[in-house]
């Protein structure tokens, strides 16, 4: 029997693409979050492109107009430096918020994609979720140990 008005009666979950939690964590670990690769991987290419543009514009503006010589010349375009700085700060905050949500989602072993990403994907399988959970705990542990000052007691002054 034909479906009325082109409406599918199939399950919505079966039509969603399956994504890997491990790959999303590795994209963040390797710095791809700054270029919006995390969002593009999850299917949110529009917000990924905006995230990439924020970072690229910030880098170009900040380093193109930054004085490169040691002279005491004033900067020719100080507004460009400020716009570049603001773009990089917004990009950094966005990346850190995405990373926090992905780590929380991975560490909790949740089967749902974080609400900050598009709703058009699901995690691949239970093994991927469990491995992502272990990877998230490892990344959180390394961050706490290196930033928390535990290793600083062993470093020479």
C-alpha positions as CSV (number, residue, x, y, z in Angstrom):
1,X,0.0,0.0,0.0
2,X,1.3,3.5,-0.9
3,X,2.1,5.8,2.0
4,X,-0.1,8.9,2.1
5,X,1.6,12.3,1.3
6,X,5.1,10.6,1.2
7,X,5.1,10.1,4.9
8,X,7.3,7.2,6.0
9,X,5.9,4.8,8.5
10,X,9.3,3.4,9.3
11,X,11.1,4.0,12.6
12,X,12.9,7.3,12.9
13,X,15.8,5.7,14.7
14,X,16.6,3.4,11.8
15,X,16.9,6.3,9.4
16,X,19.4,8.2,11.5
17,X,23.1,7.9,10.6
18,X,25.3,6.2,13.2
19,X,28.3,8.1,14.4
20,X,31.3,7.0,16.5
21,X,31.8,8.4,19.9
22,X,35.5,7.5,19.8
23,X,36.1,9.3,16.5
24,X,34.3,12.4,17.9
25,X,36.6,12.4,21.0
26,X,39.7,11.9,18.8
27,X,38.6,14.9,16.6
28,X,38.5,17.0,19.8
29,X,41.8,15.6,21.1
30,X,43.6,16.4,17.9
31,X,42.3,20.0,17.7
32,X,39.7,19.5,15.0
33,X,37.1,21.2,17.2
34,X,38.7,24.6,16.4
35,X,38.1,24.0,12.7
36,X,34.5,22.8,13.3
37,X,35.3,19.3,12.2
38,X,33.5,17.8,15.1
39,X,30.2,19.5,14.1
40,X,30.7,18.6,10.4
41,X,31.3,15.0,11.4
42,X,28.1,14.9,13.4
43,X,26.1,16.4,10.4
44,X,25.9,20.0,11.6
45,X,27.9,21.4,8.7
46,X,26.4,24.9,9.0
47,X,27.5,25.5,12.6
48,X,30.8,23.7,11.8
49,X,31.4,26.1,9.0
50,X,30.7,29.1,11.2
51,X,33.0,27.7,13.9
52,X,35.7,27.2,11.3
53,X,35.3,30.8,10.0
54,X,35.5,32.3,13.5
55,X,38.8,30.5,14.1
56,X,40.3,31.3,10.7
57,X,39.2,34.9,10.7
58,X,40.5,35.4,14.2
59,X,43.9,33.9,13.3
60,X,44.2,35.9,10.1
61,X,43.3,39.2,11.7
62,X,45.3,38.7,14.8
63,X,48.5,37.6,13.1
64,X,48.3,39.7,9.9
65,X,48.2,43.0,11.6
66,X,50.4,42.2,14.6
67,X,53.7,44.2,14.5
68,X,56.4,41.9,13.4
69,X,59.4,44.1,14.0
70,X,60.9,45.2,17.2
71,X,60.4,48.9,16.5
72,X,58.1,50.9,18.7
73,X,55.7,51.6,15.8
74,X,52.1,51.8,16.7
75,X,49.8,49.2,15.2
76,X,48.3,50.4,11.9
77,X,44.9,48.7,12.4
78,X,44.2,48.2,16.1
79,X,40.5,47.4,15.5
80,X,41.6,44.4,13.4
81,X,43.6,43.1,16.4
82,X,40.6,43.4,18.6
83,X,38.2,41.8,16.2
84,X,40.7,38.9,15.7
85,X,41.1,38.5,19.5
86,X,37.3,38.5,20.0
87,X,36.9,35.9,17.2
88,X,39.5,33.6,18.8
89,X,38.0,34.0,22.2
90,X,34.5,33.1,21.0
91,X,36.0,30.2,19.1
92,X,37.9,29.0,22.2
93,X,34.8,29.2,24.4
94,X,32.7,27.3,21.8
95,X,35.3,24.6,21.5
96,X,35.6,24.2,25.3
97,X,31.9,24.0,25.8
98,X,31.6,21.4,23.0
99,X,34.4,19.4,24.6
100,X,32.8,19.5,28.0
101,X,29.5,18.3,26.6
102,X,31.2,15.5,24.6
103,X,33.2,14.4,27.6
104,X,30.2,14.4,29.9
105,X,28.2,12.4,27.3
106,X,31.0,9.9,26.8
107,X,31.8,9.4,30.4
108,X,28.1,8.9,31.3
109,X,27.8,6.1,28.8
110,X,24.8,7.8,27.3
111,X,23.3,6.3,24.1
112,X,22.0,9.7,23.0
113,X,24.0,12.4,21.1
114,X,24.7,15.6,23.2
115,X,21.9,18.1,22.8
116,X,24.5,20.7,21.6
117,X,24.9,18.8,18.3
118,X,22.3,18.2,15.6
119,X,19.6,15.6,16.4
120,X,20.1,13.7,13.2
121,X,22.5,11.1,14.4
122,X,22.9,8.2,16.9
123,X,25.9,6.5,18.4
124,X,27.2,3.5,16.6
125,X,26.8,0.5,19.0
126,X,27.3,-0.5,22.6
127,X,31.0,-1.4,22.2
128,X,31.7,2.1,20.8
129,X,29.8,3.7,23.7
130,X,31.8,1.7,26.3
131,X,35.2,2.4,24.6
132,X,34.2,6.1,24.4
133,X,33.5,6.0,28.1
134,X,36.9,4.6,28.9
135,X,38.6,7.2,26.6
136,X,36.6,10.0,28.2
137,X,37.7,8.9,31.7
138,X,41.3,8.7,30.5
139,X,41.1,12.2,29.0
140,X,39.5,13.6,32.2
141,X,42.2,11.9,34.3
142,X,45.1,13.2,32.2
143,X,43.6,16.7,32.4
144,X,43.1,16.6,36.1
145,X,46.6,15.2,36.7
146,X,48.4,17.6,34.5
147,X,46.4,20.7,35.3
148,X,45.8,20.0,38.9
149,X,49.5,20.3,40.0
150,X,50.1,16.6,40.8
151,X,53.1,16.4,38.4
152,X,54.4,19.8,39.5
153,X,55.7,18.3,42.7
154,X,58.1,16.2,40.7
155,X,59.3,18.8,38.3
156,X,62.6,20.6,39.1
157,X,62.3,24.3,39.9
